[in-house]
Amino acid sequence: MRSVWLNPDRMSTLPAKIFLRFYFGAAMIGPGKVTLLEHIRDTGSISAAGRAMAMSYKRAWMLVEEMNAAFADPVVESVRGGAKGGGAQLTATGITVITQYRAAETATAQATAPHIAALQALLRDIPDGK
């Protein structure tokens, strides 16, 4: 799972992580689903994307079905196979979901950096970040 890391002013503390989840009624998009889409984009396969995330094919397929049902247009479509069999590919909507989510993640990190730095300054120093 990819997260946005903020650079701490104090090296003795661990950097803060930001995880965004957007809820639209019953539909949710967050870092796990976006990472799954990125793996599908990169591998052309739902099963390979699931394996890359230590996730069963059934779970990966269920998440793809949830996303396809949530958006007005599907985010992933099946590709009929030839000699190598079938696969999956992102649609234009799927690519836009990744792009917009990652942009929101970056904007959030930038907008919250001073607040997180102020909170981080209040933390105890933890030797070796443990």
N, CA, C and O atoms as a printed pandas DataFrame, in Angstrom:
     atom_number atom_name residue_name chain_id  residue_number  x_coord  y_coord  z_coord
0              1         N          MET        A               1    0.845   -1.172    0.000
1              2        CA          MET        A               1    0.000    0.000    0.000
2              3         C          MET        A               1    0.891    1.236    0.000
3              4         O          MET        A               1    1.790    1.353    0.832
4              5         N          ARG        A               2    0.658    2.111   -0.882
5              6        CA          ARG        A               2    1.434    3.345   -0.986
6              7         C          ARG        A               2    0.849    4.365   -0.021
7              8         O          ARG        A               2   -0.369    4.474    0.122
8              9         N          SER        A               3    1.720    5.104    0.633
9             10        CA          SER        A               3    1.254    6.189    1.478
10            11         C          SER        A               3    2.127    7.407    1.228
11            12         O          SER        A               3    3.239    7.295    0.711
12            13         N          VAL        A               4    1.620    8.552    1.595
13            14        CA          VAL        A               4    2.366    9.788    1.435
14            15         C          VAL        A               4    3.180   10.000    2.703
15            16         O          VAL        A               4    2.635   10.002    3.807
16            17         N          TRP        A               5    4.482   10.179    2.539
17            18        CA          TRP        A               5    5.367   10.403    3.682
18            19         C          TRP        A               5    5.711   11.876    3.749
19            20         O          TRP        A               5    6.062   12.491    2.742
20            21         N          LEU        A               6    5.610   12.427    4.925
21            22        CA          LEU        A               6    6.012   13.816    5.136
22            23         C          LEU        A               6    7.420   13.822    5.710
23            24         O          LEU        A               6    7.749   12.991    6.557
24            25         N          ASN        A               7    8.239   14.736    5.264
25            26        CA          ASN        A               7    9.603   14.821    5.770
26            27         C          ASN        A               7    9.610   15.501    7.130
27            28         O          ASN        A               7    9.212   16.660    7.243
28            29         N          PRO        A               8   10.054   14.800    8.159
29            30        CA          PRO        A               8   10.060   15.402    9.492
30            31         C          PRO        A               8   11.207   16.383    9.661
31            32         O          PRO        A               8   12.270   16.214    9.062
32            33         N          ASP        A               9   10.992   17.412   10.479
33            34        CA          ASP        A               9   12.072   18.334   10.823
34            35         C          ASP        A               9   13.006   17.676   11.826
35            36         O          ASP        A               9   14.199   17.975   11.878
36            37         N          ARG        A              10   12.442   16.776   12.621
37            38        CA          ARG        A              10   13.227   16.105   13.659
38            39         C          ARG        A              10   13.522   14.690   13.191
39            40         O          ARG        A              10   12.604   13.905   12.957
40            41         N          MET        A              11   14.789   14.367   13.056
41            42        CA          MET        A              11   15.173   13.061   12.535
42            43         C          MET        A              11   14.925   11.942   13.539
43            44         O          MET        A              11   14.916   10.775   13.149
44            45         N          SER        A              12   14.722   12.256   14.823
45            46        CA          SER        A              12   14.548   11.214   15.825
46            47         C          SER        A              12   13.129   10.660   15.859
47            48         O          SER        A              12   12.854    9.731   16.619
48            49         N          THR        A              13   12.221   11.211   15.053
49            50        CA          THR        A              13   10.864   10.678   15.007
50            51         C          THR        A              13   10.583   10.122   13.625
51            52         O          THR        A              13   11.175   10.551   12.635
52            53         N          LEU        A              14    9.684    9.176   13.571
53            54        CA          LEU        A              14    9.302    8.596   12.290
54            55         C          LEU        A              14    8.455    9.582   11.506
55            56         O          LEU        A              14    7.718   10.375   12.093
56            57         N          PRO        A              15    8.553    9.538   10.187
57            58        CA          PRO        A              15    7.699   10.419    9.385
58            59         C          PRO        A              15    6.231   10.008    9.520
59            60         O          PRO        A              15    5.918    8.839    9.746
60            61         N          ALA        A              16    5.362   10.969    9.380
61            62        CA          ALA        A              16    3.928   10.696    9.463
62            63         C          ALA        A              16    3.457   10.108    8.140
63            64         O          ALA        A              16    3.992   10.434    7.080
64            65         N          LYS        A              17    2.454    9.241    8.210
65            66        CA          LYS        A              17    1.834    8.671    7.017
66            67         C          LYS        A              17    0.409    9.205    6.940
67            68         O          LYS        A              17   -0.254    9.397    7.960
68            69         N          ILE        A              18   -0.042    9.439    5.732
69            70        CA          ILE        A              18   -1.424    9.859    5.514
70            71         C          ILE        A              18   -2.103    8.804    4.655
71            72         O          ILE        A              18   -1.606    8.449    3.586
72            73         N          PHE        A              19   -3.232    8.310    5.124
73            74        CA          PHE        A              19   -4.034    7.372    4.350
74            75         C          PHE        A              19   -5.390    8.018    4.120
75            76         O          PHE        A              19   -6.089    8.348    5.078
76            77         N          LEU        A              20   -5.768    8.202    2.870
77            78        CA          LEU        A              20   -7.055    8.811    2.540
78            79         C          LEU        A              20   -8.054    7.759    2.116
79            80         O          LEU        A              20   -7.736    6.855    1.344
80            81         N          ARG        A              21   -9.258    7.885    2.626
81            82        CA          ARG        A              21  -10.382    7.090    2.149
82            83         C          ARG        A              21  -11.508    8.054    1.869
83            84         O          ARG        A              21  -11.828    8.914    2.689
84            85         N          PHE        A              22  -12.106    7.904    0.704
85            86        CA          PHE        A              22  -13.241    8.737    0.332
86            87         C          PHE        A              22  -14.489    7.865    0.325
87            88         O          PHE        A              22  -14.531    6.814   -0.314
88            89         N          TYR        A              23  -15.495    8.320    1.044
89            90        CA          TYR        A              23  -16.765    7.608    1.117
90            91         C          TYR        A              23  -17.817    8.394    0.333
91            92         O          TYR        A              23  -18.024    9.586    0.559
92            93         N          PHE        A              24  -18.459    7.711   -0.569
93            94        CA          PHE        A              24  -19.542    8.288   -1.359
94            95         C          PHE        A              24  -20.762    7.415   -1.102
95            96         O          PHE        A              24  -21.067    6.519   -1.889
96            97         N          GLY        A              25  -21.456    7.676   -0.005
97            98        CA          GLY        A              25  -22.535    6.779    0.385
98            99         C          GLY        A              25  -21.940    5.426    0.738
99           100         O          GLY        A              25  -21.054    5.340    1.589
100          101         N          ALA        A              26  -22.412    4.382    0.100
101          102        CA          ALA        A              26  -21.904    3.034    0.372
102          103         C          ALA        A              26  -20.591    2.756   -0.358
103          104         O          ALA        A              26  -19.885    1.809   -0.010
104          105         N          ALA        A              27  -20.258    3.555   -1.352
105          106        CA          ALA        A              27  -19.034    3.340   -2.124
106          107         C          ALA        A              27  -17.843    3.977   -1.407
107          108         O          ALA        A              27  -17.958    5.056   -0.824
108          109         N          MET        A              28  -16.702    3.294   -1.460
109          110        CA          MET        A              28  -15.491    3.804   -0.834
110          111         C          MET        A              28  -14.321    3.572   -1.779
111          112         O          MET        A              28  -14.220    2.528   -2.422
112          113         N          ILE        A              29  -13.442    4.565   -1.852
113          114        CA          ILE        A              29  -12.188    4.399   -2.591
114          115         C          ILE        A              29  -11.064    4.839   -1.665
115          116         O          ILE        A              29  -11.117    5.912   -1.063
116          117         N          GLY        A              30  -10.057    3.999   -1.563
117          118        CA          GLY        A              30   -8.947    4.290   -0.663
118          119         C          GLY        A              30   -7.653    3.736   -1.219
119          120         O          GLY        A              30   -7.590    3.332   -2.380
120          121         N          PRO        A              31   -6.616    3.718   -0.388
121          122        CA          PRO        A              31   -5.291    3.340   -0.873
122          123         C          PRO        A              31   -5.210    1.904   -1.385
123          124         O          PRO        A              31   -4.491    1.641   -2.349
124          125         N          GLY        A              32   -5.922    0.980   -0.771
125          126        CA          GLY        A              32   -5.862   -0.411   -1.209
126          127         C          GLY        A              32   -6.460   -0.608   -2.589
127          128         O          GLY        A              32   -5.866   -1.274   -3.437
128          129         N          LYS        A              33   -7.624   -0.037   -2.816
129          130        CA          LYS        A              33   -8.266   -0.179   -4.127
130          131         C          LYS        A              33   -7.466    0.526   -5.217
131          132         O          LYS        A              33   -7.363    0.027   -6.338
132          133         N          VAL        A              34   -6.904    1.677   -4.893
133          134        CA          VAL        A              34   -6.107    2.395   -5.889
134          135         C          VAL        A              34   -4.831    1.615   -6.202
135          136         O          VAL        A              34   -4.425    1.533   -7.361
136          137         N          THR        A              35   -4.206    1.051   -5.194
137          138        CA          THR        A              35   -3.021    0.228   -5.428
138          139         C          THR        A              35   -3.372   -0.994   -6.270
139          140         O          THR        A              35   -2.604   -1.380   -7.151
140          141         N          LEU        A              36   -4.524   -1.605   -6.007
141          142        CA          LEU        A              36   -4.978   -2.732   -6.821
142          143         C          LEU        A              36   -5.131   -2.308   -8.282
143          144         O          LEU        A              36   -4.692   -3.018   -9.187
144          145         N          LEU        A              37   -5.748   -1.159   -8.508
145          146        CA          LEU        A              37   -5.880   -0.656   -9.883
146          147         C          LEU        A              37   -4.508   -0.446  -10.526
147          148         O          LEU        A              37   -4.314   -0.771  -11.697
148          149         N          GLU        A              38   -3.570    0.090   -9.772
149          150        CA          GLU        A              38   -2.220    0.310  -10.317
150          151         C          GLU        A              38   -1.564   -1.009  -10.704
151          152         O          GLU        A              38   -0.905   -1.095  -11.741
152          153         N          HIS        A              39   -1.741   -2.040   -9.878
153          154        CA          HIS        A              39   -1.175   -3.350  -10.196
154          155         C          HIS        A              39   -1.858   -3.965  -11.420
155          156         O          HIS        A              39   -1.197   -4.588  -12.250
156          157         N          ILE        A              40   -3.156   -3.795  -11.532
157          158        CA          ILE        A              40   -3.857   -4.292  -12.723
158          159         C          ILE        A              40   -3.337   -3.578  -13.963
159          160         O          ILE        A              40   -3.089   -4.201  -14.994
160          161         N          ARG        A              41   -3.177   -2.262  -13.850
161          162        CA          ARG        A              41   -2.619   -1.477  -14.971
162          163         C          ARG        A              41   -1.244   -2.019  -15.366
163          164         O          ARG        A              41   -0.944   -2.157  -16.552
164          165         N          ASP        A              42   -0.416   -2.324  -14.372
165          166        CA          ASP        A              42    0.961   -2.731  -14.639
166          167         C          ASP        A              42    1.103   -4.175  -15.093
167          168         O          ASP        A              42    2.022   -4.502  -15.845
168          169         N          THR        A              43    0.191   -5.053  -14.638
169          170        CA          THR        A              43    0.332   -6.485  -14.947
170          171         C          THR        A              43   -0.646   -6.983  -16.008
171          172         O          THR        A              43   -0.409   -8.012  -16.641
172          173         N          GLY        A              44   -1.747   -6.250  -16.203
173          174        CA          GLY        A              44   -2.766   -6.716  -17.131
174          175         C          GLY        A              44   -3.540   -7.907  -16.611
175          176         O          GLY        A              44   -4.132   -8.657  -17.387
176          177         N          SER        A              45   -3.538   -8.087  -15.288
177          178        CA          SER        A              45   -4.159   -9.268  -14.709
178          179         C          SER        A              45   -4.679   -8.972  -13.302
179          180         O          SER        A              45   -3.972   -8.402  -12.471
180          181         N          ILE        A              46   -5.919   -9.366  -13.054
181          182        CA          ILE        A              46   -6.470   -9.217  -11.695
182          183         C          ILE        A              46   -5.783  -10.203  -10.754
183          184         O          ILE        A              46   -5.469   -9.849   -9.618
184          185         N          SER        A              47   -5.548  -11.425  -11.203
185          186        CA          SER        A              47   -4.912  -12.413  -10.325
186          187         C          SER        A              47   -3.480  -12.012   -9.987
187          188         O          SER        A              47   -3.062  -12.156   -8.838
188          189         N          ALA        A              48   -2.715  -11.512  -10.963
189          190        CA          ALA        A              48   -1.342  -11.067  -10.691
190          191         C          ALA        A              48   -1.344   -9.854   -9.770
191          192         O          ALA        A              48   -0.482   -9.735   -8.899
192          193         N          ALA        A              49   -2.302   -8.957   -9.956
193          194        CA          ALA        A              49   -2.411   -7.787   -9.085
194          195         C          ALA        A              49   -2.702   -8.230   -7.654
195          196         O          ALA        A              49   -2.111   -7.717   -6.703
196          197         N          GLY        A              50   -3.614   -9.182   -7.514
197          198        CA          GLY        A              50   -3.916   -9.710   -6.182
198          199         C          GLY        A              50   -2.700  -10.353   -5.548
199          200         O          GLY        A              50   -2.413  -10.117   -4.374
200          201         N          ARG        A              51   -1.982  -11.163   -6.311
201          202        CA          ARG        A              51   -0.776  -11.812   -5.776
202          203         C          ARG        A              51    0.247  -10.778   -5.323
203          204         O          ARG        A              51    0.895  -10.954   -4.291
204          205         N          ALA        A              52    0.394   -9.702   -6.089
205          206        CA          ALA        A              52    1.355   -8.651   -5.727
206          207         C          ALA        A              52    1.003   -8.004   -4.390
207          208         O          ALA        A              52    1.859   -7.431   -3.715
208          209         N          MET        A              53   -0.275   -8.107   -4.022
209          210        CA          MET        A              53   -0.733   -7.507   -2.766
210          211         C          MET        A              53   -1.024   -8.564   -1.701
211          212         O          MET        A              53   -1.641   -8.265   -0.679
212          213         N          ALA        A              54   -0.579   -9.801   -1.940
213          214        CA          ALA        A              54   -0.844  -10.925   -1.027
214          215         C          ALA        A              54   -2.341  -11.077   -0.776
215          216         O          ALA        A              54   -2.779  -11.255    0.361
216          217         N          MET        A              55   -3.108  -11.004   -1.845
217          218        CA          MET        A              55   -4.568  -11.039   -1.796
218          219         C          MET        A              55   -5.039  -12.165   -2.718
219          220         O          MET        A              55   -4.457  -12.393   -3.778
220          221         N          SER        A              56   -6.078  -12.852   -2.312
221          222        CA          SER        A              56   -6.614  -13.908   -3.158
222          223         C          SER        A              56   -7.249  -13.312   -4.415
223          224         O          SER        A              56   -7.646  -12.147   -4.440
224          225         N          TYR        A              57   -7.333  -14.141   -5.450
225          226        CA          TYR        A              57   -7.988  -13.710   -6.673
226          227         C          TYR        A              57   -9.436  -13.344   -6.378
227          228         O          TYR        A              57   -9.956  -12.360   -6.905
228          229         N          LYS        A              58  -10.085  -14.142   -5.531
229          230        CA          LYS        A              58  -11.489  -13.881   -5.198
230          231         C          LYS        A              58  -11.653  -12.506   -4.566
231          232         O          LYS        A              58  -12.574  -11.769   -4.918
232          233         N          ARG        A              59  -10.777  -12.157   -3.648
233          234        CA          ARG        A              59  -10.843  -10.844   -2.991
234          235         C          ARG        A              59  -10.569   -9.727   -4.001
235          236         O          ARG        A              59  -11.280   -8.723   -4.023
236          237         N          ALA        A              60   -9.549   -9.899   -4.828
237          238        CA          ALA        A              60   -9.219   -8.881   -5.824
238          239         C          ALA        A              60  -10.392   -8.690   -6.781
239          240         O          ALA        A              60  -10.753   -7.559   -7.105
240          241         N          TRP        A              61  -10.988   -9.797   -7.233
241          242        CA          TRP        A              61  -12.117   -9.713   -8.156
242          243         C          TRP        A              61  -13.302   -9.023   -7.490
243          244         O          TRP        A              61  -13.991   -8.225   -8.126
244          245         N          MET        A              62  -13.548   -9.327   -6.209
245          246        CA          MET        A              62  -14.651   -8.705   -5.485
246          247         C          MET        A              62  -14.454   -7.185   -5.397
247          248         O          MET        A              62  -15.409   -6.426   -5.567
248          249         N          LEU        A              63  -13.223   -6.742   -5.135
249          250        CA          LEU        A              63  -12.941   -5.306   -5.058
250          251         C          LEU        A              63  -13.123   -4.634   -6.420
251          252         O          LEU        A              63  -13.633   -3.517   -6.504
252          253         N          VAL        A              64  -12.707   -5.315   -7.472
253          254        CA          VAL        A              64  -12.908   -4.781   -8.825
254          255         C          VAL        A              64  -14.405   -4.664   -9.112
255          256         O          VAL        A              64  -14.853   -3.651   -9.648
256          257         N          GLU        A              65  -15.174   -5.682   -8.763
257          258        CA          GLU        A              65  -16.623   -5.633   -8.976
258          259         C          GLU        A              65  -17.258   -4.484   -8.194
259          260         O          GLU        A              65  -18.145   -3.799   -8.704
260          261         N          GLU        A              66  -16.800   -4.273   -6.943
261          262        CA          GLU        A              66  -17.313   -3.149   -6.135
262          263         C          GLU        A              66  -17.048   -1.821   -6.831
263          264         O          GLU        A              66  -17.929   -0.966   -6.916
264          265         N          MET        A              67  -15.820   -1.655   -7.331
265          266        CA          MET        A              67  -15.479   -0.397   -7.990
266          267         C          MET        A              67  -16.253   -0.235   -9.299
267          268         O          MET        A              67  -16.740    0.853   -9.606
268          269         N          ASN        A              68  -16.361   -1.310  -10.063
269          270        CA          ASN        A              68  -17.106   -1.237  -11.324
270          271         C          ASN        A              68  -18.563   -0.862  -11.076
271          272         O          ASN        A              68  -19.165   -0.140  -11.872
272          273         N          ALA        A              69  -19.130   -1.350   -9.977
273          274        CA          ALA        A              69  -20.525   -1.039   -9.653
274          275         C          ALA        A              69  -20.677    0.386   -9.117
275          276         O          ALA        A              69  -21.725    1.007   -9.296
276          277         N          ALA        A              70  -19.645    0.899   -8.468
277          278        CA          ALA        A              70  -19.735    2.209   -7.821
278          279         C          ALA        A              70  -19.641    3.369   -8.808
279          280         O          ALA        A              70  -20.292    4.398   -8.624
280          281         N          PHE        A              71  -18.836    3.207   -9.849
281          282        CA          PHE        A              71  -18.627    4.300  -10.793
282          283         C          PHE        A              71  -19.602    4.188  -11.967
283          284         O          PHE        A              71  -20.066    3.099  -12.306
284          285         N          ALA        A              72  -19.898    5.327  -12.572
285          286        CA          ALA        A              72  -20.842    5.362  -13.694
286          287         C          ALA        A              72  -20.362    4.486  -14.850
287          288         O          ALA        A              72  -21.172    3.873  -15.545
288          289         N          ASP        A              73  -19.064    4.428  -15.052
289          290        CA          ASP        A              73  -18.464    3.562  -16.064
290          291         C          ASP        A              73  -17.498    2.621  -15.365
291          292         O          ASP        A              73  -16.922    2.990  -14.342
292          293         N          PRO        A              74  -17.304    1.408  -15.890
293          294        CA          PRO        A              74  -16.378    0.462  -15.250
294          295         C          PRO        A              74  -14.961    1.030  -15.167
295          296         O          PRO        A              74  -14.557    1.856  -15.986
296          297         N          VAL        A              75  -14.223    0.575  -14.167
297          298        CA          VAL        A              75  -12.824    0.976  -14.016
298          299         C          VAL        A              75  -11.883   -0.077  -14.588
299          300         O          VAL        A              75  -10.751    0.227  -14.965
300          301         N          VAL        A              76  -12.361   -1.319  -14.650
301          302        CA          VAL        A              76  -11.574   -2.438  -15.183
302          303         C          VAL        A              76  -12.467   -3.212  -16.138
303          304         O          VAL        A              76  -13.656   -3.407  -15.884
304          305         N          GLU        A              77  -11.868   -3.651  -17.246
305          306        CA          GLU        A              77  -12.615   -4.494  -18.174
306          307         C          GLU        A              77  -11.798   -5.732  -18.501
307          308         O          GLU        A              77  -10.567   -5.706  -18.501
308          309         N          SER        A              78  -12.507   -6.813  -18.778
309          310        CA          SER        A              78  -11.857   -8.068  -19.151
310          311         C          SER        A              78  -11.360   -7.977  -20.578
311          312         O          SER        A              78  -11.954   -7.310  -21.425
312          313         N          VAL        A              79  -10.258   -8.663  -20.824
313          314        CA          VAL        A              79   -9.689   -8.735  -22.154
314          315         C          VAL        A              79   -9.718  -10.200  -22.561
315          316         O          VAL        A              79   -9.167  -11.054  -21.867
316          317         N          ARG        A              80  -10.350  -10.481  -23.667
317          318        CA          ARG        A              80  -10.412  -11.866  -24.156
318          319         C          ARG        A              80   -9.021  -12.313  -24.537
319          320         O          ARG        A              80   -8.224  -11.545  -25.077
320          321         N          GLY        A              81   -8.743  -13.578  -24.244
321          322        CA          GLY        A              81   -7.394  -14.089  -24.447
322          323         C          GLY        A              81   -7.132  -14.634  -25.825
323          324         O          GLY        A              81   -8.035  -15.005  -26.575
324          325         N          GLY        A              82   -5.880  -14.663  -26.116
325          326        CA          GLY        A              82   -5.387  -15.307  -27.327
326          327         C          GLY        A              82   -4.540  -16.477  -26.874
327          328         O          GLY        A              82   -4.995  -17.319  -26.101
328          329         N          ALA        A              83   -3.334  -16.530  -27.345
329          330        CA          ALA        A              83   -2.427  -17.623  -26.986
330          331         C          ALA        A              83   -2.078  -17.621  -25.499
331          332         O          ALA        A              83   -1.879  -18.682  -24.908
332          333         N          LYS        A              84   -2.003  -16.458  -24.903
333          334        CA          LYS        A              84   -1.636  -16.340  -23.490
334          335         C          LYS        A              84   -2.841  -16.340  -22.561
335          336         O          LYS        A              84   -2.668  -16.280  -21.344
336          337         N          GLY        A              85   -4.041  -16.403  -23.088
337          338        CA          GLY        A              85   -5.229  -16.351  -22.246
338          339         C          GLY        A              85   -5.706  -14.927  -22.097
339          340         O          GLY        A              85   -5.183  -14.011  -22.733
340          341         N          GLY        A              86   -6.698  -14.750  -21.256
341          342        CA          GLY        A              86   -7.308  -13.433  -21.072
342          343         C          GLY        A              86   -6.550  -12.586  -20.081
343          344         O          GLY        A              86   -5.456  -12.936  -19.637
344          345         N          GLY        A              87   -7.148  -11.479  -19.748
345          346        CA          GLY        A              87   -6.529  -10.578  -18.804
346          347         C          GLY        A              87   -7.498   -9.486  -18.433
347          348         O          GLY        A              87   -8.710   -9.633  -18.595
348          349         N          ALA        A              88   -6.974   -8.410  -17.942
349          350        CA          ALA        A              88   -7.786   -7.265  -17.537
350          351         C          ALA        A              88   -7.021   -5.997  -17.856
351          352         O          ALA        A              88   -5.790   -5.983  -17.862
352          353         N          GLN        A              89   -7.752   -4.947  -18.119
353          354        CA          GLN        A              89   -7.114   -3.652  -18.353
354          355         C          GLN        A              89   -7.982   -2.553  -17.766
355          356         O          GLN        A              89   -9.199   -2.686  -17.643
356          357         N          LEU        A              90   -7.319   -1.471  -17.411
357          358        CA          LEU        A              90   -8.047   -0.319  -16.896
358          359         C          LEU        A              90   -8.739    0.398  -18.043
359          360         O          LEU        A              90   -8.248    0.442  -19.171
360          361         N          THR        A              91   -9.883    0.951  -17.719
361          362        CA          THR        A              91  -10.584    1.820  -18.656
362          363         C          THR        A              91  -10.087    3.247  -18.432
363          364         O          THR        A              91   -9.281    3.498  -17.536
364          365         N          ALA        A              92  -10.569    4.165  -19.242
365          366        CA          ALA        A              92  -10.235    5.576  -19.029
366          367         C          ALA        A              92  -10.691    6.023  -17.640
367          368         O          ALA        A              92  -10.020    6.825  -16.991
368          369         N          THR        A              93  -11.825    5.507  -17.191
369          370        CA          THR        A              93  -12.314    5.848  -15.846
370          371         C          THR        A              93  -11.354    5.326  -14.785
371          372         O          THR        A              93  -11.068    6.030  -13.817
372          373         N          GLY        A              94  -10.857    4.120  -14.947
373          374        CA          GLY        A              94   -9.902    3.560  -13.993
374          375         C          GLY        A              94   -8.633    4.376  -13.891
375          376         O          GLY        A              94   -8.117    4.607  -12.797
376          377         N          ILE        A              95   -8.134    4.812  -15.031
377          378        CA          ILE        A              95   -6.924    5.655  -15.054
378          379         C          ILE        A              95   -7.214    6.986  -14.359
379          380         O          ILE        A              95   -6.378    7.491  -13.611
380          381         N          THR        A              96   -8.383    7.548  -14.602
381          382        CA          THR        A              96   -8.762    8.814  -13.965
382          383         C          THR        A              96   -8.897    8.644  -12.455
383          384         O          THR        A              96   -8.513    9.536  -11.698
384          385         N          VAL        A              97   -9.434    7.517  -12.010
385          386        CA          VAL        A              97   -9.553    7.264  -10.563
386          387         C          VAL        A              97   -8.167    7.295   -9.920
387          388         O          VAL        A              97   -7.980    7.944   -8.891
388          389         N          ILE        A              98   -7.205    6.608  -10.510
389          390        CA          ILE        A              98   -5.839    6.614   -9.966
390          391         C          ILE        A              98   -5.280    8.034   -9.947
391          392         O          ILE        A              98   -4.769    8.488   -8.923
392          393         N          THR        A              99   -5.376    8.729  -11.066
393          394        CA          THR        A              99   -4.814   10.073  -11.194
394          395         C          THR        A              99   -5.419   11.031  -10.171
395          396         O          THR        A              99   -4.696   11.762   -9.495
396          397         N          GLN        A             100   -6.734   11.023  -10.061
397          398        CA          GLN        A             100   -7.399   11.946   -9.143
398          399         C          GLN        A             100   -7.128   11.586   -7.687
399          400         O          GLN        A             100   -6.937   12.477   -6.859
400          401         N          TYR        A             101   -7.108   10.303   -7.364
401          402        CA          TYR        A             101   -6.820    9.890   -5.982
402          403         C          TYR        A             101   -5.400   10.300   -5.597
403          404         O          TYR        A             101   -5.191   10.875   -4.529
404          405         N          ARG        A             102   -4.431   10.012   -6.450
405          406        CA          ARG        A             102   -3.032   10.363   -6.129
406          407         C          ARG        A             102   -2.858   11.885   -6.045
407          408         O          ARG        A             102   -2.081   12.363   -5.218
408          409         N          ALA        A             103   -3.557   12.645   -6.873
409          410        CA          ALA        A             103   -3.492   14.110   -6.790
410          411         C          ALA        A             103   -4.081   14.591   -5.469
411          412         O          ALA        A             103   -3.533   15.501   -4.847
412          413         N          ALA        A             104   -5.184   13.998   -5.034
413          414        CA          ALA        A             104   -5.792   14.371   -3.754
414          415         C          ALA        A             104   -4.856   14.014   -2.599
415          416         O          ALA        A             104   -4.763   14.758   -1.623
416          417         N          GLU        A             105   -4.175   12.899   -2.705
417          418        CA          GLU        A             105   -3.223   12.472   -1.688
418          419         C          GLU        A             105   -2.073   13.484   -1.570
419          420         O          GLU        A             105   -1.691   13.869   -0.465
420          421         N          THR        A             106   -1.535   13.902   -2.703
421          422        CA          THR        A             106   -0.443   14.880   -2.707
422          423         C          THR        A             106   -0.906   16.226   -2.159
423          424         O          THR        A             106   -0.212   16.844   -1.352
424          425         N          ALA        A             107   -2.075   16.676   -2.596
425          426        CA          ALA        A             107   -2.609   17.968   -2.120
426          427         C          ALA        A             107   -2.860   17.927   -0.615
427          428         O          ALA        A             107   -2.615   18.910    0.083
428          429         N          THR        A             108   -3.345   16.800   -0.119
429          430        CA          THR        A             108   -3.596   16.657    1.314
430          431         C          THR        A             108   -2.286   16.726    2.092
431          432         O          THR        A             108   -2.206   17.404    3.116
432          433         N          ALA        A             109   -1.265   16.029    1.611
433          434        CA          ALA        A             109    0.036   16.058    2.284
434          435         C          ALA        A             109    0.597   17.469    2.333
435          436         O          ALA        A             109    1.133   17.894    3.357
436          437         N          GLN        A             110    0.475   18.193    1.230
437          438        CA          GLN        A             110    0.986   19.566    1.192
438          439         C          GLN        A             110    0.186   20.480    2.116
439          440         O          GLN        A             110    0.759   21.299    2.835
440          441         N          ALA        A             111   -1.124   20.340    2.096
441          442        CA          ALA        A             111   -1.969   21.226    2.909
442          443         C          ALA        A             111   -1.841   20.950    4.396
443          444         O          ALA        A             111   -1.986   21.861    5.212
444          445         N          THR        A             112   -1.570   19.710    4.753
445          446        CA          THR        A             112   -1.522   19.368    6.178
446          447         C          THR        A             112   -0.109   19.355    6.754
447          448         O          THR        A             112    0.054   19.181    7.962
448          449         N          ALA        A             113    0.905   19.533    5.929
449          450        CA          ALA        A             113    2.296   19.450    6.391
450          451         C          ALA        A             113    2.591   20.328    7.610
451          452         O          ALA        A             113    3.210   19.839    8.555
452          453         N          PRO        A             114    2.177   21.607    7.635
453          454        CA          PRO        A             114    2.502   22.411    8.816
454          455         C          PRO        A             114    1.789   21.906   10.078
455          456         O          PRO        A             114    2.342   21.974   11.175
456          457         N          HIS        A             115    0.587   21.410    9.920
457          458        CA          HIS        A             115   -0.164   20.916   11.071
458          459         C          HIS        A             115    0.437   19.612   11.598
459          460         O          HIS        A             115    0.526   19.394   12.807
460          461         N          ILE        A             116    0.842   18.764   10.677
461          462        CA          ILE        A             116    1.465   17.508   11.086
462          463         C          ILE        A             116    2.821   17.779   11.731
463          464         O          ILE        A             116    3.181   17.125   12.710
464          465         N          ALA        A             117    3.572   18.732   11.197
465          466        CA          ALA        A             117    4.862   19.094   11.797
466          467         C          ALA        A             117    4.655   19.619   13.220
467          468         O          ALA        A             117    5.443   19.310   14.114
468          469         N          ALA        A             118    3.600   20.411   13.433
469          470        CA          ALA        A             118    3.311   20.927   14.771
470          471         C          ALA        A             118    2.942   19.792   15.718
471          472         O          ALA        A             118    3.371   19.779   16.872
472          473         N          LEU        A             119    2.159   18.854   15.239
473          474        CA          LEU        A             119    1.816   17.695   16.066
474          475         C          LEU        A             119    3.039   16.838   16.344
475          476         O          LEU        A             119    3.237   16.362   17.461
476          477         N          GLN        A             120    3.858   16.646   15.314
477          478        CA          GLN        A             120    5.052   15.833   15.459
478          479         C          GLN        A             120    6.018   16.443   16.475
479          480         O          GLN        A             120    6.695   15.717   17.203
480          481         N          ALA        A             121    6.081   17.768   16.523
481          482        CA          ALA        A             121    6.957   18.450   17.474
482          483         C          ALA        A             121    6.539   18.179   18.914
483          484         O          ALA        A             121    7.346   18.311   19.834
484          485         N          LEU        A             122    5.296   17.806   19.106
485          486        CA          LEU        A             122    4.790   17.508   20.457
486          487         C          LEU        A             122    5.055   16.071   20.903
487          488         O          LEU        A             122    4.869   15.738   22.073
488          489         N          LEU        A             123    5.485   15.229   19.979
489          490        CA          LEU        A             123    5.725   13.824   20.288
490          491         C          LEU        A             123    7.000   13.649   21.085
491          492         O          LEU        A             123    7.922   14.461   21.004
492          493         N          ARG        A             124    7.038   12.569   21.861
493          494        CA          ARG        A             124    8.268   12.206   22.557
494          495         C          ARG        A             124    9.288   11.730   21.529
495          496         O          ARG        A             124    8.932   11.186   20.484
496          497         N          ASP        A             125   10.562   11.945   21.848
497          498        CA          ASP        A             125   11.601   11.362   21.027
498          499         C          ASP        A             125   11.629    9.859   21.332
499          500         O          ASP        A             125   11.646    9.448   22.492
500          501         N          ILE        A             126   11.633    9.063   20.281
501          502        CA          ILE        A             126   11.655    7.627   20.456
502          503         C          ILE        A             126   12.947    7.109   19.841
503          504         O          ILE        A             126   13.131    7.196   18.627
504          505         N          PRO        A             127   13.859    6.562   20.677
505          506        CA          PRO        A             127   15.134    6.076   20.144
506          507         C          PRO        A             127   14.904    5.029   19.056
507          508         O          PRO        A             127   14.071    4.136   19.208
508          509         N          ASP        A             128   15.642    5.147   17.974
509          510        CA          ASP        A             128   15.575    4.222   16.842
510          511         C          ASP        A             128   14.189    4.101   16.240
511          512         O          ASP        A             128   13.930    3.141   15.513
512          513         N          GLY        A             129   13.288    5.034   16.511
513          514        CA          GLY        A             129   11.956    5.027   15.937
514          515         C          GLY        A             129   11.104    3.867   16.405
515          516         O          GLY        A             129   10.138    3.505   15.734
516          517         N          LYS        A             130   11.446    3.264   17.561
517          518        CA          LYS        A             130   10.667    2.127   18.069
518          519         C          LYS        A             130    9.809    2.538   19.233
519          520         O          LYS        A             130    9.086    1.712   19.789
